[in-house]
Each structure stands twice: as C-alpha cells, then as structure tokens.
Amino acid sequence: MEQNKKVFFEDLGLIDYQTCWDYQKKLFYQIIDLKLENRDLPEEERTPTNNHLLFCEHPHVYTLGKSGDEKHLLLDEKGLDENHAEFYQINRGGDMTYHGPGQIVGYPIFDLDNFFGDIHKFLRYMEDAAIMLLKEEYGIESVRGEKGYTGVWLDFEDPVKARKILAIGVHTSRWVTMHGFALNVNTNLDYFGHIVPCGIDNKGVTSLQKELGKEMDIEDVKQKLKLYLSRVFEMELLEKQPVY
C-alpha cells in the first residue's frame, strides 16, 4: 500500500466535547477497520487509508487522561455547574487539562503508516509546528518541554517564569492517532486555576493574547497554524465540510 499524505481538514467550530469525541472515534475506527481488512491482501491490492485533521473550540470542559489523577480537578459537581463546565475521563495520554472558547484544539486522526512509524516523532512534529508559528508569525520564542514536560513552553528553563502555551495528549492503536493538541489563543486562563494543569503544579499557563497584550483573530491563527502543520508533516490538506 502506497503512503497517502492527503489529509481531510474540517473546522468544526464551537462543538460539544462528547459530540466531537464521538466523531473522532468514528473516523479513528474507520481507518483501523480498513487496515484490518487490508492486512491479508497483497500489497498492490490494499486500499489506501485516509487521514483527517479536525480543528475546533469546545465549551468549557476539563478532561483527564488515562494516566492522570482525578484529584487534579479542584472542582466538585457544584463547582463545575457554577463555572458552566463539564468533565470527562478519556483515553488519551497525559493528565488533566482544560478546553474552552478562544483555544484552537486540533485532532490529527492520522494513519502513521502514511507518514512514519514513530509516535515520538509525531508528537515532536506537532510541537515543531507550534514553535515555528509562534516565532515566525508572532516573534515569540518557545521550546518543547523536557524531562516529561510535553507541549510548547515559554521561558521553560526559568522556574519562576516557565509557562505552557500548547498542550499535547494523544491515543494510538495500530499506528492510528486520535486526540491531539490545544493552543491557547484568546483562552480564559482563569479556568486553569481550577485544575493542576497536566499534573504540573509549579509552572504556569499562557496564551497568545496574554503574551501580545491584545485579542487575536483566531481564524487568522488557524489558517497560519494549518500552513505550519502542512509544512512539517509534508501533507496536503483537503478542505471538507463537517459531516459529524
């Protein structure tokens, strides 16, 4: 089977977390089912698998990865209601995080057999795209975290100033990915005060709006981020109308 680096792109807008998660799973299992159908066929008869990239924003929601600690959510049910937020335990890696309006959430549902068989490289490429975006478009120097600190950080080496601007958490099966990244653009950072973000209690969180001192055009940021992701993954994005 030849590699297929064409990726269907859908911007789902503001979408309920559960609805989006169900849609992710639908696409994810379509790819896996096709791979299972292909496995006993000769190489030249295998149907190429698809890849998808979803962008969206979510209403206020906290999610906990499979290796995380529920104690890192500092709100009870009443507190969630008062903050108009939901909570989900999900199957990605990582710990507790927040999604909300003003944040670009990206879900690459890729068959890595179309790219490379290396999940760590996949994570690094998402970080690289964000690092390039921040520096080349907004003059912000950032780095990937080290020693277990995934995502993209500003002033990472300074224990007082270190702050995260992009978080990552994924799930994979048979080299197919789901979940992904969250880039804080105009995010209400107060909501991070109700959790221990990513299980890290001694580093901060930031956004493009906070760093640049002005509200950002999130649609413009999306378009730029798409270009850097396309460049890093050497993929061709095919615009598609949402069908979830």
Secondary structure, 3 states (H helix, E strand, C coil): CCCCCEEEEEEEEECCHHHHHHHHHHHHHHHHHHHHHHCCCCHHHCCCCCCEEEEEECCCEEEECCCCCHHHECCCHHHHHHCCCEEEECCCCCCEEEECCCEEEEEEECEHHHCCCCHHHHHHHHHHHHHHHHHHHHCCCCEECCCCCCCEEECCCCCCCCEEEEEEEEEEECCEEEEEEEEECCCCHHHHHHECHHHCCCCEECCHHHHHCCCCCHHHHHHHHHHHHHHHHCCEEEECCCCC
